[in-house]
């Protein structure tokens, strides 16, 4: 049923000259067909390329050179052999998922991991779109009769979409411009004559090109038209554009000013009312904050150079244009009429043609890179949250705190099934504290509750105190209380999925069920919630929503398949995320299970409607069956590799049930003894590991943070207090910590460790339990400044003359001048987070 994937050739790919697989002169490298004779994977990639790329790009003119260029470009970017790239692309195009390829096709890809494969997925889409655009551009220019061999070579060597568009600019159909009007008036020969004749006087030459019908009645009108022609020509010079773009990106600054009259309405953006920073050092969260300020009409953003350079006459970029094009322009007072006129053309080119265009382009580039970074941070935080330690199969009491509406209670059994629900009213206005405690005690006793999951929203600490009082009054109850993030629980409660899962349960009680289940198994429960509602991102509403969704979906898929799924207990939403499955197949699996009982083995999956060979190949290794007919079905060993396991068992003369989970059971047996043409050493080693530790969960051991009693609100905090908390969110400027006061505190990046920290995620992760010291408290603005450097002074160290008192390290790491806001890094960073 399952088609074997050929193993890659042992000899180095002919494209490469080094073990890294990077071909010489990648950007212009187009191998001859004869060079591929000894590279079957690459040859197959090229043979398949024309059809595949046509599907992805709607292009009908793909060639072998296009395929070779894609392969060479990806090989260079990812730093792996071309045979690995070719094989991975073949698998992806064949419908294989990244988790499946990463785990079960290591021989084919040379062991590419899921990170490289995800990058390959994204870059493959980009280069395929670029190849489609390249073909369209070549076709367009050829139809115009203007495709020279030199231009074709340049277009074929272009390695970015931007370079392609720069080269295409002079040939791109456009609306009628001033330059086109001037050409129609017969002024292009004048422009050429001025450029060619170094001794001419433009004003004198212009008299020969007067045209009353085109309203060219004097020399000035003729010279203005010639200027427009040259300015457009210069503004479409691809090499000049590349030079200026690099120069501005490396030396340019982004200026931000408050829009006149918006000083009060835009108070949230006060830090940027008069702000400047080099483009290259602007962090993503600051870029998104600035762009949000502009979008809300509070800020005006401009591109420029250092203030002292902006005051120069002529402008440095104007001089750069003249030097790059070697026009003969001269900006001195002694310049000849021609040199002076050409200097004015350069000024006109910069002011009219290029400045605004570059401002739009480079701010757009800042946005793109900031969005990519914000999406990366969100994805990384989501991964940490999904892979948080599960409490495991235990009876859990879920408590969704509330004051006037009461505390909602749900009891679930070790499998997540709802056993009981209730609503208690221990707070205002009823204040039935005694009755509430008795109700909870009865529920906990009746269902042998082992854990209490308390949502961290409004009245969370009050509800926790209620549970503490319960345990004091009923010492026979020995369950552990845990504060759980309830982000997204209300979204789930009102969702169609929750209505289908609990049609007879009140919406308000569904949240308590979700809180209980996410303690039991965070991954299984959180996959039911829209990722953006979980609240572990920064500016997630400002970024490209399609790209954000794609990235988050990839994270969920990778996490679900890394852990594996019990096919006999998993919900349809969880099954949907399994490699090779979709919503329909997931629902069909649940329906079959409901109708026929538990799956006895993996083979039984083939009885599910529409569950074919391809779905089985992709999904079977990630679907686990505990206590089934075959013990291997509870492991990550793929059914296609069961014959390998049988050979191993035959070698040691043992049964699978005898050795699975037994450390050292395979001692003295070499994995290399069981390789064949289909299963190489990587797969056999994985099998050995899985037999010794079957179904091992990659998630950490379950631990809980203990919030300090008596610290329930901001008013209970004081500087110097050391507390235990849980990381709830990690941004590029620091980490937010729940310390049990209904308001997360911020540990600025400069206070995460005693060493320099480039990326906060190198030190902390979402869900991690940490100890922090309170450094600053602003009750009015609901802000708490924390440090993980417990030896720090109670107040932030004040170095230098910065009005905010931020540490030198803080200012150095953030790249932003201190803001005079009284609370320094804490207030500045709080203003940047969009939860």
Residue pairs with C-beta under 8 A, 6 or more apart in sequence:
1 613
1 616
1 617
2 613
2 616
2 617
2 640
4 678
5 87
5 91
5 105
5 107
5 108
6 40
6 41
6 108
7 107
7 108
7 677
7 678
7 680
8 41
8 83
8 84
8 87
8 107
8 108
8 109
8 110
9 38
9 39
9 40
9 41
9 83
11 38
12 19
12 81
13 21
13 39
13 41
13 42
13 81
13 82
13 83
14 31
14 35
14 36
14 37
14 38
14 39
14 42
15 21
15 23
15 31
15 35
15 39
15 42
15 68
15 71
15 72
15 75
15 82
16 22
16 23
16 75
16 81
16 82
17 23
17 24
19 81
20 79
20 80
20 81
21 75
21 79
21 80
21 81
21 82
21 83
21 84
21 85
22 75
22 76
22 79
23 29
23 31
23 72
23 75
23 76
23 82
26 72
26 73
26 75
26 76
26 159
27 73
27 157
27 158
27 159
28 153
28 156
28 157
29 68
29 69
29 72
30 65
30 68
30 69
30 156
31 68
31 72
33 64
36 42
36 43
36 46
37 43
39 82
39 83
41 83
41 86
41 87
41 90
42 71
42 82
42 83
42 86
44 86
44 90
45 67
45 71
45 86
45 89
45 90
46 64
46 67
46 68
46 71
48 90
48 93
49 62
49 64
49 66
49 67
49 70
50 62
50 63
50 67
52 93
53 59
53 62
53 66
53 67
53 70
53 128
53 131
53 132
54 60
54 62
56 125
56 128
56 129
56 132
57 128
57 129
57 131
57 132
57 133
57 135
58 132
59 131
59 132
59 135
59 136
61 135
61 138
61 139
62 131
62 135
65 156
66 131
66 134
66 135
69 131
69 156
70 124
70 127
70 128
70 131
71 82
71 85
71 86
72 82
73 127
73 159
74 85
74 89
74 120
74 123
74 124
74 127
75 81
75 82
75 85
77 123
78 85
78 116
78 119
78 120
78 123
80 110
80 112
80 116
81 110
83 110
84 109
84 110
84 112
85 120
87 105
87 108
87 109
87 110
88 101
88 108
88 109
88 112
88 117
88 120
89 120
89 124
91 101
91 105
91 108
91 109
92 98
92 101
92 117
92 120
92 121
92 124
95 614
95 618
96 105
96 618
97 557
97 561
97 579
97 580
97 618
98 114
98 117
98 118
98 121
98 554
98 557
98 558
99 114
99 557
99 558
99 561
99 562
99 579
99 622
100 561
100 579
100 580
100 617
100 618
100 621
101 108
101 109
101 112
101 117
102 112
102 113
102 114
102 117
103 561
103 621
103 636
103 686
104 621
104 638
104 640
104 683
106 112
106 680
106 682
106 683
106 686
107 679
107 680
107 682
107 683
109 117
111 682
112 120
114 558
118 554
118 558
121 554
126 161
129 161
130 160
130 161
130 164
133 161
133 164
134 155
134 156
134 158
134 164
137 155
137 164
137 167
137 168
137 171
138 147
138 152
138 155
140 168
140 171
140 172
141 147
141 151
141 155
141 168
141 171
144 171
146 171
151 167
154 167
154 238
155 164
155 167
155 168
158 164
158 167
162 245
163 238
163 242
166 236
166 238
166 241
166 242
167 238
169 235
169 236
169 238
169 241
170 233
170 236
177 228
177 232
178 225
178 228
178 232
179 228
179 229
179 231
179 232
179 233
181 214
181 225
181 228
182 188
182 224
182 225
182 226
182 228
182 229
183 229
184 214
185 211
185 214
185 216
185 225
186 209
186 211
186 214
187 209
187 216
187 222
187 225
187 226
187 229
188 226
188 229
189 209
190 205
190 206
190 208
190 209
190 222
190 223
190 225
190 226
191 226
191 227
191 229
191 230
191 233
193 200
193 205
194 200
194 202
194 205
194 226
194 338
194 341
194 342
195 230
195 327
195 342
197 205
197 338
198 328
198 338
199 338
200 338
201 337
201 338
202 223
202 226
202 337
202 338
202 341
203 219
203 223
203 337
206 219
206 220
206 222
206 223
206 226
207 219
207 222
209 216
209 222
210 216
210 217
210 218
210 219
210 222
215 221
216 222
216 225
223 341
227 341
227 344
227 345
227 348
230 345
230 349
231 345
231 348
231 349
231 352
231 353
232 353
234 240
234 321
234 325
234 345
234 346
234 349
234 353
235 241
235 349
235 353
235 354
235 357
237 325
239 324
240 321
240 324
240 325
243 320
243 324
244 317
244 320
244 321
244 324
244 354
244 358
245 358
245 361
245 362
247 317
247 320
248 279
248 303
248 305
248 317
248 358
248 362
249 279
249 280
249 362
249 365
250 280
251 278
251 305
251 306
252 278
252 279
252 303
252 304
252 305
252 362
253 276
253 277
253 278
253 279
253 303
253 304
253 305
253 306
254 276
254 277
254 278
254 279
254 282
254 290
254 301
254 302
254 303
254 363
254 366
255 275
255 276
255 301
255 302
255 303
255 304
256 272
256 273
256 274
256 275
256 276
256 290
256 293
256 299
256 300
256 301
256 302
257 273
257 274
257 299
257 300
257 302
258 266
258 269
258 272
258 273
258 274
258 298
258 299
258 300
259 266
259 297
259 298
259 299
259 300
262 297
262 298
263 273
265 297
265 298
266 273
266 293
266 296
266 297
266 298
266 299
268 293
268 298
268 831
269 289
269 290
269 292
269 293
269 296
269 298
269 299
270 821
271 819
271 821
271 828
271 831
272 289
272 290
272 293
272 299
273 299
275 290
276 307
277 286
277 815
277 816
279 303
279 362
279 366
281 815
282 366
282 370
282 815
283 373
283 732
283 733
283 814
283 815
284 369
284 370
284 371
284 372
284 373
284 374
284 377
284 538
284 732
285 370
285 374
285 538
285 539
285 731
285 732
285 733
285 832
285 833
286 816
286 832
287 366
287 367
287 369
287 370
288 367
288 370
288 371
288 374
288 538
288 539
288 542
288 543
289 539
289 831
289 832
290 299
290 301
291 301
291 363
291 367
291 370
291 542
292 539
292 542
293 299
294 300
294 301
301 363
302 359
303 355
303 358
303 359
303 362
303 363
304 310
305 316
305 317
309 315
309 316
313 331
314 331
314 343
314 346
314 347
315 347
315 350
317 350
317 354
317 355
318 331
318 343
318 346
318 347
318 349
318 350
319 331
319 346
321 346
321 349
321 350
321 354
322 329
322 331
322 342
322 343
322 346
325 346
327 342
327 345
327 346
328 338
328 339
328 342
329 339
329 342
329 343
329 345
329 346
330 336
330 339
330 340
330 342
330 343
331 343
335 343
371 542
371 543
371 544
371 547
372 547
373 732
374 537
374 538
374 539
374 540
374 542
374 543
375 543
375 544
375 547
375 548
375 551
376 551
377 537
377 538
377 730
377 731
377 732
377 761
378 531
378 536
378 537
378 538
378 540
378 548
378 551
378 552
379 551
379 552
379 554
379 555
380 730
380 761
381 536
381 537
381 729
381 730
381 766
382 531
382 534
382 536
382 537
382 552
382 555
382 556
383 555
383 558
383 559
384 536
384 730
384 765
384 766
384 767
384 768
385 522
385 526
385 534
385 536
385 766
385 767
386 522
386 523
386 526
386 527
386 555
386 556
386 559
386 560
387 523
387 559
387 562
387 563
387 698
387 699
388 522
388 523
388 699
388 700
388 766
388 767
389 699
389 700
389 701
389 702
389 703
389 767
390 520
390 521
390 522
390 523
390 697
390 699
390 702
391 451
391 482
391 519
391 520
391 521
391 702
392 414
392 520
392 521
392 702
393 414
393 415
393 520
394 414
394 450
394 451
394 520
395 411
395 412
395 413
395 414
395 419
395 447
395 448
395 449
395 450
395 451
396 411
396 412
396 449
396 450
396 451
396 452
396 453
396 516
396 517
396 519
396 520
397 409
397 410
397 411
397 440
397 443
397 444
397 447
397 449
397 451
397 452
397 453
397 479
397 516
398 409
398 410
398 411
398 412
398 453
398 455
398 512
398 513
398 514
398 515
398 516
398 517
398 519
399 407
399 408
399 409
399 452
399 453
399 454
399 455
399 463
399 467
399 512
399 515
400 407
400 408
400 409
400 410
400 455
400 457
400 486
400 489
400 508
400 509
400 511
400 512
400 515
401 407
401 454
401 455
401 457
401 458
401 459
401 460
401 462
401 463
402 408
402 458
402 459
403 427
403 428
403 458
403 459
403 462
404 427
404 428
404 429
405 508
406 423
406 424
406 425
406 430
407 423
407 424
407 425
407 426
407 427
407 436
407 459
407 463
407 466
408 421
408 422
408 423
408 508
408 509
408 511
408 512
409 421
409 422
409 423
409 424
409 439
409 440
409 443
409 512
410 418
410 420
410 421
410 509
410 512
410 513
410 515
410 516
411 418
411 419
411 420
411 421
411 443
411 447
411 449
411 516
412 418
412 419
412 513
412 516
412 517
412 520
413 419
413 447
414 520
415 569
416 517
416 520
416 521
416 524
416 569
418 502
418 505
418 513
419 447
420 443
420 446
420 447
421 505
421 509
421 512
421 513
422 439
422 443
423 508
423 509
424 432
424 435
424 436
424 439
424 440
425 431
425 432
425 435
425 436
426 432
426 433
426 436
426 437
426 462
426 463
426 466
427 459
427 462
433 466
433 469
436 466
437 466
437 469
437 470
437 473
440 466
440 467
440 470
441 470
441 473
441 474
441 477
443 449
444 452
444 470
444 474
444 477
444 479
445 474
445 476
445 477
449 477
449 479
450 479
450 480
451 479
451 480
451 481
451 482
451 519
451 520
452 467
452 479
452 480
452 481
452 482
453 482
453 484
453 515
453 516
453 518
453 519
454 460
454 463
454 464
454 467
454 481
454 482
454 483
454 484
454 515
455 463
455 483
455 484
455 485
455 486
455 489
455 511
455 512
455 515
456 483
456 484
456 485
456 486
456 738
456 742
457 486
458 742
460 483
460 740
460 742
461 707
461 712
461 713
461 740
461 741
461 742
462 712
464 481
464 483
464 707
464 740
465 712
467 481
468 481
468 709
470 477
471 477
471 478
471 479
471 481
480 704
482 519
482 704
483 705
483 707
483 726
483 738
483 740
484 515
484 518
484 519
485 518
485 535
485 728
485 738
486 511
486 514
486 515
487 533
487 534
487 535
487 536
488 526
488 529
488 530
488 533
488 534
488 535
489 511
489 514
489 515
489 518
489 529
490 511
491 529
491 530
491 533
492 498
492 510
492 511
492 514
492 528
492 529
493 507
493 508
493 510
493 511
493 514
494 507
495 528
495 529
497 528
497 573
498 507
498 510
498 514
498 528
501 571
502 509
502 510
502 513
505 513
514 525
514 528
514 529
517 524
517 525
518 525
518 526
523 559
523 560
523 563
523 574
523 699
524 570
524 571
524 574
526 534
527 556
527 560
527 573
527 574
527 576
527 577
528 571
528 573
528 574
531 549
531 552
531 553
531 555
531 556
532 540
532 541
532 548
532 552
535 728
535 729
535 835
536 728
536 729
536 730
536 766
537 729
537 834
538 729
538 731
538 732
538 832
538 833
538 834
539 834
540 548
540 834
541 834
542 834
556 577
557 577
557 579
560 574
560 577
560 578
560 622
561 577
561 578
561 579
561 622
562 698
563 697
563 698
563 699
564 622
564 623
564 624
564 636
564 695
565 574
565 575
565 578
565 622
565 623
565 624
566 624
566 625
566 626
567 575
567 589
567 593
567 599
567 605
567 623
567 624
567 625
568 593
568 598
568 599
568 625
568 626
571 590
572 583
572 586
572 587
572 589
572 590
573 586
574 586
575 581
575 585
575 586
575 589
575 590
576 582
576 583
576 586
578 586
578 619
578 622
578 623
579 618
579 619
579 621
579 622
580 614
580 615
580 616
580 617
580 618
580 619
581 589
581 615
581 618
581 619
584 610
585 608
585 610
585 611
585 615
588 608
588 609
588 610
588 611
589 605
589 608
589 611
591 609
592 599
592 607
592 608
592 609
593 599
596 607
598 625
598 628
599 605
599 625
599 628
600 625
600 628
600 629
601 625
601 628
601 629
601 630
601 633
602 620
602 623
602 625
602 628
602 630
602 633
602 639
603 639
605 611
605 616
605 619
605 620
605 623
606 616
616 639
617 640
620 638
620 639
621 636
621 637
621 638
621 639
622 636
624 633
624 634
624 635
624 636
624 695
625 633
625 634
626 634
627 634
628 634
630 642
630 656
631 656
631 657
631 660
631 694
632 639
632 642
632 645
632 656
632 660
634 694
634 695
635 660
635 690
635 691
635 694
635 695
636 686
636 690
636 694
636 695
637 645
637 686
637 687
637 690
637 691
641 679
641 683
641 687
644 674
644 679
644 683
644 684
644 687
645 656
645 687
645 691
647 674
648 666
648 669
648 674
648 687
648 688
648 691
649 655
649 656
649 659
651 669
651 673
651 674
652 659
652 665
652 666
652 669
654 665
656 691
658 665
659 665
659 666
659 691
660 691
660 694
661 692
661 693
661 694
662 692
663 692
664 692
665 691
665 692
666 688
666 691
666 692
669 688
671 681
671 684
671 685
671 687
671 688
672 681
672 684
674 684
675 681
675 684
690 696
703 769
704 769
705 724
705 725
705 726
705 769
706 724
707 723
707 724
707 725
707 739
707 740
708 721
708 723
708 724
708 739
708 740
710 716
711 717
711 721
711 723
711 739
711 740
711 741
712 740
712 741
713 741
713 742
714 741
714 742
714 743
714 777
714 779
714 782
714 784
715 779
716 741
717 741
717 774
717 777
717 784
718 774
718 777
719 774
719 775
719 776
719 777
719 794
719 795
720 773
720 774
720 794
721 773
721 774
722 771
722 772
722 773
722 774
722 790
723 739
723 740
723 771
723 772
723 773
723 774
724 739
724 769
724 770
724 771
724 772
725 737
725 738
725 739
725 740
725 745
725 769
725 770
725 771
725 772
725 786
726 737
726 738
726 767
726 768
726 769
726 770
727 735
727 736
727 737
727 764
727 765
727 766
727 767
727 768
727 769
727 770
728 736
728 737
728 738
728 744
728 766
729 735
729 736
729 744
729 766
729 833
729 835
730 736
730 760
730 761
730 764
730 765
730 766
731 760
731 829
731 832
731 833
732 749
732 759
732 760
733 748
733 749
733 760
733 814
733 829
733 832
734 746
734 747
734 748
734 749
734 751
734 752
734 760
734 829
735 746
735 747
735 752
735 760
735 763
735 764
736 744
736 745
736 746
736 747
736 833
737 744
737 745
737 746
737 747
737 770
737 772
737 786
738 744
739 745
739 772
739 784
739 786
741 784
743 782
743 783
743 784
744 784
745 772
745 774
745 784
745 785
745 786
746 783
746 784
746 785
746 786
746 826
746 829
746 830
747 764
747 772
747 786
747 787
747 788
748 785
748 787
748 810
748 825
748 826
748 829
749 757
749 760
749 810
749 813
749 814
750 757
750 806
750 807
750 809
750 810
750 813
750 814
750 825
751 775
751 786
751 787
751 788
751 789
751 792
751 810
752 760
752 763
752 764
752 788
752 789
753 763
753 788
753 789
754 789
756 809
756 813
757 763
757 813
763 788
764 770
764 788
770 788
771 788
771 790
772 786
772 787
772 788
772 790
773 786
773 787
773 788
773 789
773 790
773 792
773 794
774 784
774 785
774 786
775 785
775 786
775 787
775 792
775 794
775 795
775 796
775 826
776 783
776 784
776 785
776 795
776 796
776 823
776 826
777 783
777 784
777 785
778 784
778 823
778 826
778 827
781 823
781 827
781 830
783 823
783 826
783 827
783 830
784 826
785 796
785 823
785 825
785 826
796 805
796 806
796 807
796 824
796 825
797 807
798 805
798 807
799 807
799 808
800 808
800 811
802 811
802 817
802 818
802 824
803 818
803 820
804 818
804 819
804 820
804 821
804 822
804 823
804 824
804 825
804 828
805 818
805 824
806 818
806 824
806 825
807 825
810 824
810 825
811 817
811 818
814 825
814 828
816 828
818 824
819 827
819 828
821 827
821 828
